[in-house]
Amino acid sequence: MEKEELIELARRTQDQGERIRLYQRADKMLIDESIVLPLANYVGHFLVKPWVKNFPLSPMGIWFLKDVVIEPH
């Protein structure tokens, strides 16, 4: 059964449990067919002095600097 047929059958099904199972099967089929294509790749370079401790590295570019410690050098 194709995913479109599963979705249509689920839409018409009165039994909620069966409807959920049908939607889950269609969802799994869609995920299995999907291709992941990265559109961008970012590489960041940081130079952090040795006396700077607990500098957070974040892949999302979000830094909370409250834990950073700058030691005397």
C-alpha positions as CSV (number, residue, x, y, z in Angstrom):
1,M,0.0,0.0,0.0
2,E,1.3,3.4,-0.9
3,K,1.7,6.2,1.7
4,E,-1.0,8.3,0.0
5,E,-3.4,5.4,0.3
6,L,-2.5,4.9,4.0
7,I,-3.1,8.6,4.7
8,E,-6.5,8.5,2.9
9,L,-7.5,5.3,4.8
10,A,-6.4,6.9,8.1
11,R,-8.4,10.0,7.3
12,R,-11.5,7.9,6.9
13,T,-10.9,5.5,9.8
14,Q,-13.1,6.0,12.9
15,D,-11.0,3.9,15.3
16,Q,-8.4,6.3,16.7
17,G,-5.9,3.6,17.5
18,E,-6.0,2.3,14.0
19,R,-5.8,5.8,12.6
20,I,-2.6,6.5,14.6
21,R,-1.1,3.2,13.4
22,L,-1.9,4.0,9.7
23,Y,-0.4,7.5,10.1
24,Q,2.7,6.1,11.7
25,R,3.2,3.6,8.9
26,A,2.8,6.4,6.3
27,D,5.2,8.5,8.3
28,K,7.8,5.7,8.5
29,M,7.5,5.2,4.7
30,L,8.1,9.0,4.1
31,I,11.1,9.1,6.4
32,D,12.6,6.0,4.8
33,E,12.3,7.6,1.4
34,S,13.7,10.9,2.4
35,I,17.2,12.1,1.5
36,V,19.2,14.4,3.8
37,L,21.1,17.1,1.9
38,P,23.1,19.5,3.9
39,L,22.8,23.0,2.4
40,A,25.6,24.6,4.4
41,N,28.6,23.6,6.4
42,Y,30.1,26.2,8.8
43,V,33.5,25.8,10.3
44,G,34.6,28.3,13.0
45,H,38.1,28.8,14.3
46,F,38.8,30.2,17.8
47,L,42.0,31.2,19.4
48,V,41.6,31.2,23.2
49,K,44.5,32.3,25.4
50,P,45.7,29.6,27.8
51,W,44.6,31.7,30.8
52,V,41.0,31.7,29.7
53,K,39.2,28.8,31.2
54,N,35.8,27.3,30.6
55,F,35.3,29.0,27.3
56,P,32.1,27.5,25.9
57,L,32.3,26.1,22.4
58,S,28.8,25.9,20.8
59,P,27.9,24.4,17.4
60,M,24.9,26.8,17.4
61,G,27.0,29.9,18.0
62,I,25.3,30.6,21.3
63,W,27.7,31.3,24.1
64,F,26.9,31.8,27.7
65,L,30.0,33.5,29.1
66,K,29.0,33.5,32.8
67,D,31.2,30.5,33.5
68,V,34.3,31.8,31.7
69,V,37.3,32.4,34.0
70,I,40.2,34.6,33.2
71,E,43.1,33.7,35.3
72,P,46.0,36.1,36.0
73,H,49.0,35.4,33.8
